Amino acid sequence: MPVLEAKEIRKEYKMGEHLVNALAGVDFQVEKGEFIAIMGPSGSGKSTLLHLLGGLDVPTEGNVILADQPLAKLSERKATLVRRHNVGFVFQFFNLLPTLSAEENILLPVIIDGKDPRKYKDRLISMLELVGLADRRHHKPDQLSGGEQQRVAVARALITQPAILLADEPTGNLDSKTGTSIMELLRRSCNELKQTVIVVTHDAKAAAYADRVIFLRDGVVVYEYKPLSEVQLGDRLRGIMSTMEKLES
């Protein structure tokens, strides 16, 4: 069974007298432990789709099935609970509370859900180790670099062990080197924690970390592909080199 399913999602917005079709019939499934990248030009509907998948917005038509629940058919309260218990979010802007330390920001979803943060001590330690911030746990956001703040945001999204992690341009505010480290971290969470990850990105290098890339244009899926692994890429390059050598001989 897929952990997330989009069924003929359509989303319309009114801008003045004009009707904008942000999404015009998107249909796909996401399997447990899968890493998906969503790409497309500006205005293609990438962020709109991510917000619908995470239950932050509702479609004009169609439905999103999350945790076997059709979100569009649920009350706002029920949809909020389904989202809170099954989805973690990472955004381009880190959205950390400036007065809280790194570990306090990470524990925010636990506190909001009315749970005792002391019971998450072991989980907190493992998250700090996963994101490489064990020695920065007491630092406040203004004492952390942009990359470190994004790592806090990733740990915060994972602390409650959600079924799905949704990330909207998580490297968009970072330099190339730091962005690479964030994508490696998301890939590790997928590999080591069996985390399902969906990333919206405009960066082909970031999308290369995914198992599958979905490309949107004008609110529809125009194609999808699977990036080559390092082994596949190496095999292909060796094949090209071999062919070139034969042609030269």
C-alpha positions in Angstrom: 0.0 0.0 0.0 1.3 3.5 -0.8 1.9 5.8 2.2 0.7 8.8 0.2 -1.6 9.0 -2.9 -2.7 12.0 -5.0 -5.9 11.3 -6.9 -6.6 13.7 -9.8 -5.7 16.7 -7.7 -6.9 20.1 -9.1 -6.3 23.4 -7.5 -7.7 26.8 -8.6 -7.0 30.3 -7.3 -8.8 33.5 -8.0 -6.5 36.4 -8.7 -8.7 39.4 -9.1 -11.1 38.5 -12.0 -8.7 35.8 -13.3 -8.9 32.1 -12.4 -5.5 30.4 -12.1 -5.2 26.7 -12.5 -2.3 25.9 -10.2 -2.8 22.1 -10.6 -4.8 20.6 -13.4 -5.0 16.9 -12.5 -2.1 15.4 -10.7 -2.2 11.7 -10.0 0.7 9.6 -8.4 1.6 7.3 -5.5 4.5 7.3 -3.0 5.8 4.1 -1.5 7.2 3.7 2.0 10.9 4.6 2.2 10.8 6.3 -1.3 12.7 9.5 -1.9 10.9 11.7 -4.5 12.0 15.0 -6.0 9.4 17.3 -7.6 10.8 19.7 -10.2 9.5 22.3 -12.6 9.8 25.9 -13.6 8.4 28.7 -11.5 4.6 28.7 -11.4 4.4 25.0 -12.3 2.6 24.1 -9.1 5.4 22.5 -7.1 4.9 24.2 -3.8 1.1 24.1 -4.2 1.3 20.3 -4.7 3.5 19.9 -1.6 1.1 21.9 0.6 -1.8 19.7 -0.6 0.2 16.5 0.0 0.9 17.6 3.5 -2.7 18.7 4.3 -1.8 22.4 4.6 -4.3 23.2 1.9 -7.3 21.4 0.3 -7.7 20.7 -3.4 -10.5 22.2 -5.5 -11.1 18.7 -6.9 -9.6 15.3 -6.2 -8.2 14.0 -3.0 -5.0 13.2 -1.1 -4.9 9.9 0.7 -2.6 10.1 3.8 -2.4 7.3 6.4 -5.4 5.7 4.6 -7.4 8.9 5.3 -8.9 11.0 2.4 -7.9 14.5 3.7 -10.5 16.4 1.7 -13.3 14.5 3.4 -12.1 15.1 6.9 -13.0 17.9 9.3 -10.4 20.5 9.8 -9.6 19.2 13.2 -9.3 15.6 12.1 -7.1 16.6 9.1 -4.8 18.6 11.4 -4.4 15.5 13.7 -3.6 13.2 10.7 -1.1 15.7 9.4 0.5 16.3 12.8 1.0 12.5 13.4 2.2 11.6 9.9 4.0 14.5 8.3 7.1 16.4 9.1 7.9 19.7 7.3 11.1 21.4 6.3 11.0 24.8 4.5 13.4 27.0 2.7 13.3 29.5 5.6 14.2 27.6 8.7 11.3 29.0 10.9 13.2 28.4 14.2 12.1 30.2 17.3 15.0 32.6 18.1 14.7 32.4 21.9 15.0 28.6 22.0 18.1 26.5 21.8 18.6 24.0 19.0 17.4 21.1 21.2 14.3 23.1 22.3 13.4 23.9 18.7 13.8 20.2 17.8 11.4 19.2 20.6 8.7 21.7 19.7 6.5 19.2 17.8 6.5 16.9 20.8 5.4 19.8 23.1 2.7 21.0 20.7 1.4 17.4 20.5 1.0 17.5 24.3 3.6 14.8 25.0 6.3 14.8 27.7 9.6 15.8 26.1 11.5 14.0 28.8 10.3 10.7 27.2 12.0 11.8 24.0 15.5 12.1 25.5 17.0 9.1 23.6 15.3 10.1 20.4 16.6 13.7 20.8 20.2 12.4 21.2 19.9 10.2 18.1 18.5 13.1 16.1 21.3 15.4 17.2 23.8 12.8 16.2 22.1 12.2 12.9 22.3 15.9 12.0 25.8 16.4 13.5 24.8 18.9 16.1 25.4 17.1 19.4 28.0 19.7 20.4 25.7 22.6 19.4 22.5 21.5 21.1 22.4 24.5 23.5 23.1 27.1 20.9 20.4 29.5 19.8 19.6 30.1 16.1 21.7 33.3 15.9 24.7 31.3 17.1 24.3 28.7 14.3 25.2 28.9 10.6 22.5 28.7 7.9 23.3 25.1 7.3 23.2 24.3 11.0 19.8 26.0 11.3 18.5 23.9 8.5 19.9 20.7 10.2 17.9 21.7 13.3 14.8 22.1 11.1 15.4 18.6 9.7 15.8 17.1 13.1 12.6 18.9 14.3 10.7 17.4 11.4 11.9 13.9 12.2 11.6 13.9 16.0 8.1 12.5 16.1 9.0 9.8 13.6 6.5 10.9 10.9 5.6 8.6 8.1 6.6 11.3 5.5 9.0 14.2 5.4 8.1 17.0 3.1 10.7 19.6 2.2 10.1 22.7 0.2 13.3 24.1 -1.4 15.4 23.0 1.6 18.7 24.1 0.0 17.3 27.2 -1.7 18.7 29.5 1.0 22.1 27.8 1.3 25.4 27.8 -0.5 26.3 24.9 -2.8 28.5 23.0 -0.3 26.0 23.4 2.6 23.1 22.4 0.3 24.9 19.2 -0.6 25.3 18.3 3.1 21.5 18.9 3.6 20.6 16.6 0.7 23.1 14.0 2.0 21.3 14.2 5.4 17.9 13.7 3.8 19.2 10.7 1.8 20.6 9.3 5.1 17.3 9.7 6.8 15.7 7.8 4.0 18.3 5.0 4.0 18.9 4.6 7.8 15.4 5.5 9.2 13.4 4.2 6.2 11.9 7.6 6.0 9.7 8.6 3.1 11.0 11.9 1.7 9.4 14.3 -0.8 11.5 17.3 -1.8 10.5 20.3 -4.0 13.5 21.7 -5.7 14.6 23.7 -8.8 18.2 22.2 -8.5 19.0 19.2 -10.6 21.9 18.4 -8.4 19.6 18.1 -5.4 17.1 16.1 -7.3 19.8 13.5 -8.2 19.6 12.3 -4.6 16.1 11.0 -5.2 14.9 7.6 -6.2 12.4 9.2 -8.6 12.0 12.7 -10.1 8.6 14.0 -11.0 8.6 17.0 -13.4 5.6 19.5 -13.4 4.7 22.0 -16.0 1.6 24.1 -16.0 0.1 22.2 -13.2 0.4 18.7 -14.7 3.0 15.9 -14.5 4.8 16.0 -17.9 7.2 13.2 -17.2 9.2 11.3 -14.5 12.5 9.5 -14.4 14.9 7.7 -12.1 18.3 9.3 -11.6 21.3 7.1 -12.3 23.1 5.7 -9.3 26.9 6.2 -9.0 27.4 2.6 -10.1 25.0 3.0 -13.1 26.7 6.3 -14.0 30.1 4.7 -13.8 29.0 1.8 -16.0 27.6 4.1 -18.6 30.7 6.3 -18.7 32.9 3.2 -19.0 30.7 2.0 -21.9 31.1 5.4 -23.6 34.8 5.4 -23.1 35.1 1.8 -24.5 33.0 2.8 -27.6 35.3 5.9 -28.2 38.4 3.7 -27.9 37.0 1.3 -30.5 36.2 4.1 -32.8 39.7 5.5 -32.5 41.5 2.2 -33.1 
